[in-house]
Amino acid sequence: MQENATRPTGKILAINKDANFVIIDLGEDRGINVGDTFQVYREGESIATIGVIQARKSIAACEIKKETTAIKVGDTIR
């Protein structure tokens, strides 16, 4: 739990199901790097795991690694 205290919290901005990735609203300016992993939450429950495959200044592309419930735009990540 402690490591999440310093991790930024963000949101899903876009989803590309065909290519199996999402865009998040966190980027290099928030310390996000390729290889970072996040949990996706909806209503307090973890629904997916994503991993950063490309980071830009203020956004990042993440591969969907595991998904128990379909990710939606606006879901929380941390």
C-alpha positions as CSV (number, residue, x, y, z in Angstrom):
1,M,0.0,0.0,0.0
2,Q,2.8,2.5,0.8
3,E,4.2,2.6,-2.7
4,N,0.9,3.8,-4.1
5,A,0.9,6.8,-1.7
6,T,3.5,8.5,-4.0
7,R,2.1,7.2,-7.3
8,P,0.1,9.7,-9.3
9,T,-3.6,9.0,-9.9
10,G,-5.0,9.5,-13.4
11,K,-7.7,8.6,-15.8
12,I,-8.3,6.6,-19.0
13,L,-8.6,9.1,-21.9
14,A,-9.0,6.8,-24.9
15,I,-9.2,3.1,-25.7
16,N,-8.1,1.2,-28.8
17,K,-9.4,-2.4,-28.3
18,D,-8.2,-3.6,-31.8
19,A,-4.6,-2.7,-30.8
20,N,-5.1,-3.6,-27.2
21,F,-4.0,-0.3,-25.6
22,V,-5.3,2.7,-23.8
23,I,-4.2,6.3,-23.4
24,I,-3.9,7.8,-19.9
25,D,-3.6,11.4,-18.7
26,L,-0.3,10.9,-17.0
27,G,3.1,11.4,-18.8
28,E,6.8,12.1,-18.4
29,D,6.0,15.4,-16.6
30,R,4.5,13.2,-13.8
31,G,7.4,10.8,-13.7
32,I,5.8,8.1,-15.9
33,N,8.2,5.8,-17.7
34,V,8.0,2.9,-20.1
35,G,7.6,-0.3,-18.1
36,D,5.5,1.3,-15.3
37,T,2.4,-0.7,-14.5
38,F,-1.0,0.6,-13.1
39,Q,-4.2,-0.9,-11.9
40,V,-7.4,0.4,-13.4
41,Y,-10.3,1.0,-11.0
42,R,-14.0,1.5,-11.3
43,E,-16.1,2.2,-8.2
44,G,-13.1,1.3,-6.0
45,E,-12.6,-2.2,-7.6
46,S,-9.6,-3.2,-9.6
47,I,-10.8,-4.2,-13.1
48,A,-7.6,-4.3,-15.1
49,T,-3.8,-4.1,-15.2
50,I,-2.0,-1.9,-17.8
51,G,1.6,-1.3,-18.6
52,V,3.2,1.8,-20.1
53,I,4.6,1.1,-23.6
54,Q,5.2,4.8,-24.7
55,A,5.4,8.0,-22.6
56,R,5.0,11.5,-23.9
57,K,5.1,14.8,-22.0
58,S,1.6,14.7,-20.5
59,I,0.1,11.4,-21.8
60,A,1.1,7.8,-22.1
61,A,0.1,4.7,-24.1
62,C,-0.4,1.5,-22.1
63,E,-0.8,-2.1,-23.1
64,I,-3.8,-3.9,-21.6
65,K,-2.1,-6.7,-19.7
66,K,-5.1,-8.2,-17.8
67,E,-8.7,-7.2,-17.9
68,T,-11.5,-8.7,-15.8
69,T,-14.1,-6.0,-16.7
70,A,-13.9,-3.9,-19.9
71,I,-12.1,-0.6,-19.4
72,K,-14.1,2.5,-20.1
73,V,-13.0,6.1,-20.7
74,G,-12.9,7.9,-17.4
75,D,-11.9,4.9,-15.3
76,T,-9.3,5.7,-12.6
77,I,-5.7,4.5,-12.7
78,R,-3.1,4.3,-9.9
